């Protein structure tokens, strides 16, 4: 059985090609099968669909789904539900205003957190969320999927608000967190980034004749 609460995920449309199969769903299913999380996953392709599912998530009956996962393309302070339709973070904050008390929000999107502290703290103040985290640069799909498998686990099951900071700042994960430009901003006003530099593979030692 999964411990702790659950993950509510809204996923945008990553591809123009309808045959493309890229999705964060396998990551969520893996964690569920391992007994680490419970989840609700909804695809969104319009601003209206995003608003609808956010409103549903924030009903009292889903209060234990305390981690919000926004899986979609992005750029600084902006999310893309499709390649043509975007939503500003300030509009997402207005939709969720005052209804995210204690929630932990993860933006699995390129560069969304490459924004000023002031704008991100404004987002937290308006929504009431405890923290937001995500990336400050463009990220590779496979690398971010590996990273968020661990991140989602700790966001759901970490007893303390800084549990993700402690895990992703560890010797094992800090190099990848740094490489991806991972960042956390807390409602208290504190921000965190890992400090480790990505480690390069060791160079092979040339063989010497006896």
C-alpha positions as CSV (number, residue, x, y, z in Angstrom):
1,X,0.0,0.0,0.0
2,X,1.2,3.5,-0.8
3,X,2.2,5.6,2.1
4,X,1.4,9.2,2.8
5,X,-0.8,11.1,0.4
6,X,-1.1,11.2,-3.4
7,X,-0.1,13.0,-6.6
8,X,-2.5,14.9,-8.8
9,X,-1.0,15.3,-12.3
10,X,-2.2,17.4,-15.2
11,X,-0.3,16.6,-18.4
12,X,-0.3,18.7,-21.5
13,X,0.1,17.5,-25.0
14,X,3.8,17.1,-25.7
15,X,3.6,16.2,-29.4
16,X,1.8,17.3,-32.5
17,X,2.0,13.8,-33.9
18,X,-1.1,11.9,-32.5
19,X,0.9,8.6,-32.8
20,X,3.5,9.8,-30.3
21,X,3.4,8.0,-27.0
22,X,5.5,10.2,-24.7
23,X,3.9,10.6,-21.2
24,X,4.7,10.8,-17.5
25,X,2.1,8.2,-16.9
26,X,4.6,5.2,-16.8
27,X,6.6,7.0,-14.1
28,X,3.5,7.4,-12.0
29,X,2.4,3.8,-12.6
30,X,5.9,2.5,-11.6
31,X,5.8,4.4,-8.3
32,X,2.3,3.2,-7.6
33,X,3.2,-0.5,-8.3
34,X,6.1,-0.1,-5.9
35,X,3.7,1.0,-3.3
36,X,5.2,4.5,-3.0
37,X,2.3,6.7,-4.2
38,X,-1.3,7.0,-5.2
39,X,-2.1,9.2,-8.1
40,X,-4.7,10.9,-10.3
41,X,-3.6,11.6,-13.9
42,X,-5.5,13.8,-16.3
43,X,-4.6,14.9,-19.9
44,X,-5.4,18.5,-20.7
45,X,-5.3,20.2,-24.2
46,X,-7.0,23.5,-23.5
47,X,-7.0,26.2,-20.9
48,X,-10.5,25.3,-20.0
49,X,-9.6,21.7,-19.3
50,X,-6.7,22.8,-17.1
51,X,-9.0,25.1,-15.1
52,X,-11.7,22.3,-14.8
53,X,-9.3,19.7,-13.4
54,X,-7.6,22.2,-11.1
55,X,-10.9,23.1,-9.6
56,X,-11.8,19.4,-9.1
57,X,-8.4,18.6,-7.5
58,X,-8.9,21.4,-5.0
59,X,-12.2,20.0,-3.7
60,X,-12.1,18.8,-0.1
61,X,-12.5,15.1,-1.1
62,X,-9.1,15.2,-2.8
63,X,-7.3,17.0,0.0
64,X,-4.9,14.1,0.6
65,X,-3.5,14.4,-2.9
66,X,-1.2,17.1,-1.6
67,X,1.4,17.0,-4.4
68,X,0.5,18.8,-7.6
69,X,2.4,17.8,-10.7
70,X,2.3,20.0,-13.8
71,X,3.7,17.9,-16.7
72,X,3.9,20.0,-19.9
73,X,6.2,22.1,-22.0
74,X,7.2,25.4,-20.5
75,X,9.3,28.5,-20.5
76,X,10.0,31.1,-17.8
77,X,6.7,31.7,-15.8
78,X,4.7,30.0,-18.6
79,X,3.2,26.6,-19.2
80,X,2.1,25.1,-22.6
81,X,-0.9,22.8,-22.6
82,X,-0.2,22.4,-26.4
83,X,2.4,23.7,-28.7
84,X,0.0,26.6,-29.5
85,X,-1.7,27.4,-26.2
86,X,0.1,28.7,-23.2
87,X,-0.9,29.7,-19.6
88,X,1.0,32.2,-17.5
89,X,1.8,31.1,-13.9
90,X,0.0,34.2,-12.6
91,X,-3.2,32.9,-14.2
92,X,-2.7,29.5,-12.7
93,X,-2.1,31.2,-9.3
94,X,-5.3,33.2,-9.7
95,X,-7.3,30.0,-10.5
96,X,-6.0,28.3,-7.3
97,X,-6.0,31.4,-5.1
98,X,-6.2,30.6,-1.5
99,X,-6.9,26.9,-2.0
100,X,-3.5,25.2,-1.9
101,X,-2.7,25.4,1.8
102,X,0.3,23.1,2.6
103,X,0.5,21.7,-0.9
104,X,3.8,20.9,-2.7
105,X,3.8,21.8,-6.4
106,X,6.2,20.4,-9.0
107,X,6.5,21.8,-12.4
108,X,7.9,19.1,-14.7
109,X,8.5,21.6,-17.4
110,X,11.5,23.2,-19.1
111,X,12.6,26.5,-17.6
112,X,9.4,27.5,-15.8
113,X,11.3,28.3,-12.6
114,X,13.8,30.5,-14.4
115,X,12.0,33.5,-12.9
116,X,12.6,36.1,-10.2
117,X,12.2,35.2,-6.5
118,X,9.6,37.9,-6.3
119,X,7.3,36.4,-9.0
120,X,7.6,32.9,-7.5
121,X,7.0,34.1,-4.0
122,X,3.9,36.0,-5.3
123,X,2.7,32.7,-6.7
124,X,3.1,31.0,-3.4
125,X,1.5,33.8,-1.4
126,X,-1.6,33.9,-3.7
127,X,-2.1,30.1,-3.8
128,X,-1.1,29.3,-0.2
129,X,1.1,26.4,-1.4
130,X,4.0,25.5,0.9
131,X,6.6,25.2,-1.9
132,X,7.1,25.0,-5.6
133,X,10.0,23.2,-7.4
134,X,11.1,22.6,-11.0
135,X,13.7,23.5,-13.6
136,X,15.5,26.6,-14.6
137,X,16.8,25.2,-18.0
138,X,15.6,23.0,-20.8
139,X,15.7,19.4,-19.7
140,X,16.1,16.0,-21.5
141,X,13.0,13.7,-21.2
142,X,14.9,10.6,-20.0
143,X,17.1,12.5,-17.5
144,X,14.2,14.3,-16.0
145,X,12.1,11.1,-15.8
146,X,14.8,9.4,-13.8
147,X,15.1,12.4,-11.5
148,X,11.4,12.8,-10.9
149,X,10.9,9.1,-10.0
150,X,12.9,9.9,-6.9
151,X,11.5,13.5,-6.5
152,X,7.9,12.5,-6.6
153,X,8.5,9.7,-4.0
154,X,10.1,12.2,-1.5
155,X,7.5,14.9,-2.2
156,X,4.7,12.5,-1.3
157,X,6.4,10.7,1.6
158,X,8.8,13.2,3.0
159,X,7.7,14.1,6.5
160,X,9.3,17.6,6.4
161,X,8.9,20.3,3.9
162,X,12.6,20.3,3.1
163,X,12.7,16.5,2.5
164,X,13.2,17.0,-1.3
165,X,16.0,19.4,-0.7
166,X,17.8,16.9,1.5
167,X,17.4,14.0,-0.9
168,X,18.1,15.9,-4.2
169,X,21.0,17.6,-2.6
170,X,22.6,14.4,-1.5
171,X,25.9,13.2,-3.0
172,X,24.0,10.7,-5.2
173,X,21.5,13.1,-6.8
174,X,23.0,16.6,-6.5
175,X,25.1,16.3,-9.7
176,X,21.9,15.6,-11.8
177,X,19.9,18.2,-9.9
178,X,22.5,20.8,-10.7
179,X,22.7,19.7,-14.3
180,X,18.9,20.0,-14.7
181,X,18.8,23.4,-13.1
182,X,16.5,22.1,-10.3
183,X,15.3,24.8,-7.9
184,X,12.9,24.9,-4.8
185,X,11.2,28.0,-3.5
186,X,9.4,27.9,-0.2
187,X,6.5,30.0,1.1
188,X,8.8,31.2,3.9
189,X,10.9,33.1,1.3
190,X,13.8,30.7,1.3
191,X,15.1,29.3,-2.0
192,X,17.4,26.4,-2.6
193,X,19.5,25.1,-5.5
194,X,22.0,22.2,-5.4
195,X,25.6,23.1,-5.3
196,X,27.3,20.0,-6.8
197,X,28.8,20.1,-10.2
198,X,28.0,17.4,-12.7
199,X,30.7,14.7,-12.5
200,X,32.4,13.7,-15.7
201,X,33.2,10.1,-16.4
202,X,36.6,9.0,-15.5
203,X,39.1,8.9,-18.4
204,X,40.4,5.4,-19.2
205,X,44.0,4.8,-18.1
206,X,46.1,4.0,-21.1
207,X,47.6,0.5,-21.2
208,X,51.4,0.3,-20.9
209,X,53.5,-2.4,-22.5
210,X,55.4,-4.5,-19.9
